[in-house]
Every structure is written in structure tokens, then in C-alpha cells.
Amino acid sequence: GESAQREATKARLMQALEGLDRGFTATKPQRAAVESIIDELAAMSPVKEPAPALLAQDSTWQLIYSDAPDIVGSGTGNGGGLSPSNGKVGQEFDAAAGTITNLVEIKPPGLLSGVLPDDAVQLRVKIKARVVSPTRIGMTVMGTQAQPRKFAGIDISRLPPLGLEIPSPIQPPFGEFEILYYDGSLRVIRTGQGYLGVNIRTDKPFATTTTTTDAPAAADIS
């Protein structure tokens, strides 16, 4: 039946993504193969109005594939030489607030990973989300935040994050994305610039600062 075909196609997609390091090492033929499977899967999406469904509940998602240059570069790898590497990449949805928080963990360059294996800075961009159509979500930037996790091997996650709030009158649009496939556990989107993103639901919150009560107001991006 359709359900079995959908699960088989999802399995093929997961197999195609193996070894691609979220797209960092994907070649053009590999990207083409992934996109072909996504096209098949999009036609089988079981939720016909995924945009309101996605924003209606709290959820946490982890990126497992992207072809966006600002995330995975040009396919030459993640953090080689003196270039910083990306750790966790994902999104947190807050239904009550109507927000999406994009999270990217930045780790030391490959040449320093053996010396500073646990050093990381978590970059967060909080976005106000709105339903544009049954399959599209529009976004407006609310603020950004950088939260150190470890520095020189020392846990500094209790320090207040560095934050930036954008005044409401000048909040810039951040664009929108179209949901190509959504079943509650797997989500495939295409950005306004035409790039693909594949996310799996984890509902395991990304680590956040524990000092929200004593952090200065400027550090709060909510």
C-alpha cells in the first residue's frame, strides 16, 4: 500500500544520506540522487497541510542533510585544516510563542580538535513564524544569541550568553520555506533560495544556558 511505499522511500533516502555528513562531503551525483528520492517522497507526504500542523506543537528537530552553501559549504568537508566545524544543527519550535529557534554549534578547526575536543559555541537565531499557505511558513528575525559551551576545555556554559535583540519596528524578514514532506518524525523543506533541508524529530532539547534568571536583559533573545 501507500504507507509501505512511503516507508520504503524514506528508507532509501536514509540510505542515500549515509556517509554524507549532513551534506558536507556530498558530491554533485550524490546530491542529485538525494534530490530525486526527495521528489518521490514529496508526492507521498501524508499531511496535506503541514505548515499549520508543524507550528501547532512544540518540537525539536536535528538537521541530517542540507545542500545550502551557508550550512555545508561547497562539499569539501566539515572543519578541515583551520576552518571551524559545525557540530549539532537543528531547530526548536515553540507553539505557544509562535517561534522557531535555529541552532548551530560551532566547534574548533580540525587541526585543533584533538587539543580542544569539547570546545563549542552555540549560535541561536530566534524567528517569529507564520503560516503563509498550507505548505509554506514565513519568518521574521527576532534576535540572535551566541552561547559558549566550553572554552579551552573549561565548562563556561553558566556564563550569560551574548545576545542581540532587534527592535520590532526594524525586524527584517528572514524569508520563508516550503514543506515538501512531513509526517511528524521526518521533515523535508525547500528554502526560499531553493535549497533542501532534511530534518528528523528528536524532541531532545539542545543544551541551553542555565543562567536565564540572572543574565542581563540584553542577552535574552525571547
C-alpha positions in Angstrom: 0.0 0.0 0.0 0.9 3.7 0.0 2.1 3.5 3.6 4.6 0.7 2.8 5.8 2.5 -0.3 6.3 5.7 1.7 8.3 3.9 4.4 10.4 2.1 1.7 11.2 5.5 0.1 12.1 7.0 3.4 14.5 4.1 4.0 16.1 4.7 0.6 16.5 8.4 1.5 18.2 7.4 4.8 20.5 5.1 2.9 21.4 7.7 0.4 22.3 10.1 3.2 24.7 7.7 4.9 28.3 8.9 4.9 27.4 12.4 3.5 28.0 14.1 6.9 24.8 16.1 6.6 25.8 17.2 3.1 29.3 18.4 3.9 31.0 15.7 1.8 28.3 15.2 -0.8 29.3 15.2 -4.5 27.1 16.5 -7.3 25.9 13.0 -8.3 25.1 12.2 -4.6 23.1 15.4 -4.3 21.2 14.6 -7.5 20.4 11.1 -6.1 19.1 12.6 -2.9 17.0 15.2 -4.6 15.5 12.5 -6.9 14.3 10.5 -3.9 13.0 13.6 -2.2 10.9 14.3 -5.3 9.4 10.9 -4.9 8.8 11.3 -1.2 7.2 14.7 -1.6 4.4 13.2 -3.6 3.6 10.8 -0.7 3.5 13.4 2.2 0.7 12.1 4.5 -0.1 15.6 6.0 -1.7 17.8 3.4 -1.5 21.0 5.4 1.9 20.6 7.1 2.6 24.3 7.9 -0.1 24.8 10.5 0.4 21.3 11.8 4.1 21.9 12.3 3.6 25.2 14.1 0.8 23.8 16.3 3.1 21.8 18.6 6.4 22.1 20.4 9.1 20.0 18.7 12.9 19.8 18.3 14.5 18.8 15.0 18.0 17.8 14.0 19.4 18.5 10.6 20.6 15.4 8.8 21.1 16.8 5.3 21.4 20.2 3.5 22.7 21.5 0.2 22.7 25.1 1.4 26.2 26.6 1.0 25.9 28.7 4.1 25.5 25.5 6.1 27.6 22.8 4.4 29.9 24.9 2.2 30.9 23.5 -1.2 31.1 19.8 -0.2 34.8 19.8 0.7 34.2 18.6 4.3 33.5 19.9 7.7 36.2 21.7 9.6 39.2 20.7 7.7 42.6 22.4 8.4 42.0 25.7 10.2 38.3 26.1 9.3 35.8 25.8 12.2 33.5 22.8 12.1 29.8 22.5 12.6 28.5 20.3 15.5 24.8 20.0 16.0 22.5 21.8 13.7 18.7 22.0 14.3 15.6 23.8 15.1 13.3 24.2 18.1 9.6 25.1 17.6 7.7 26.8 20.4 3.9 26.6 19.6 2.7 29.0 22.3 5.2 31.7 21.3 4.9 31.0 17.6 8.7 31.0 17.2 11.4 28.9 15.7 14.9 28.9 17.1 17.7 27.9 14.6 20.7 26.4 16.4 24.2 25.8 15.0 27.0 24.5 17.2 30.5 25.7 16.1 33.5 23.6 17.1 37.3 24.2 16.7 39.0 23.6 13.4 40.1 20.0 12.6 43.7 20.7 13.3 42.8 21.7 16.9 40.0 19.2 17.5 42.5 16.8 19.3 43.7 19.6 21.6 40.2 21.2 22.3 37.8 18.3 21.6 34.9 19.7 23.7 35.2 23.5 22.9 32.0 24.8 21.3 29.9 27.9 20.8 26.1 27.6 20.2 24.7 30.1 17.8 21.0 30.7 18.1 18.7 32.8 15.8 15.1 33.2 17.1 12.5 33.7 14.4 8.8 34.6 14.5 7.0 32.1 12.3 3.7 32.5 10.5 1.6 30.3 8.2 1.8 31.7 4.6 0.0 28.8 3.0 -0.9 25.2 3.9 2.7 24.2 2.9 4.7 27.4 3.5 6.0 29.1 6.6 7.1 32.8 6.6 9.8 34.0 9.1 10.9 37.3 10.7 14.1 37.6 12.7 13.6 38.5 16.4 17.2 38.2 17.6 20.4 36.3 17.8 22.5 34.8 20.5 25.9 33.2 21.0 26.3 30.8 23.9 29.7 29.4 24.7 29.7 25.8 25.9 33.3 25.1 26.6 36.5 27.2 26.1 40.0 25.7 26.4 38.4 22.6 27.8 36.7 24.5 30.6 32.9 24.5 31.0 31.7 28.1 30.7 28.1 27.3 29.8 26.9 29.0 33.0 28.1 32.4 31.8 25.4 34.7 30.3 25.1 34.4 26.5 26.0 37.3 24.2 22.7 38.4 22.7 21.2 40.9 20.3 17.6 41.9 20.2 16.2 43.6 17.1 13.7 46.3 17.8 10.2 45.4 16.5 10.0 48.4 14.0 13.1 47.2 12.1 12.7 43.4 12.4 13.9 42.3 8.9 12.2 39.5 7.1 14.1 36.2 7.1 12.4 34.6 4.2 10.2 31.5 4.1 10.4 27.8 3.5 8.2 25.3 1.8 7.5 21.9 3.5 7.9 19.2 0.8 7.3 16.3 3.2 6.1 16.0 6.8 4.9 13.0 8.8 5.6 14.1 12.3 9.0 12.4 12.5 10.7 13.4 9.2 10.5 16.8 7.6 11.9 17.9 4.3 11.9 21.6 3.3 13.0 23.8 0.5 14.1 27.3 1.4 13.1 30.5 -0.5 16.5 30.3 -2.2 15.8 26.8 -3.4 18.0 24.8 -1.1 16.9 21.5 0.5 16.9 20.5 4.2 16.1 17.1 5.8 15.4 17.0 9.5 14.5 14.3 11.9 12.5 14.9 15.1 14.4 14.2 18.3 12.5 16.2 21.0 15.7 16.2 22.9 16.3 19.9 23.6 19.6 21.4 22.6 21.7 22.3 25.6 20.9 25.9 26.8 22.2 28.2 29.3 21.2 27.6 33.0 21.5 31.3 33.9 18.4 32.8 32.3 17.3 34.3 35.7 20.5 36.3 36.3 21.5 37.0 32.7 21.3 40.7 31.7 18.2 41.7 29.7 20.3 42.3 26.6 21.3 38.7 26.5 17.7 37.4 26.3 16.5 36.9 22.7 13.0 36.0 23.6 
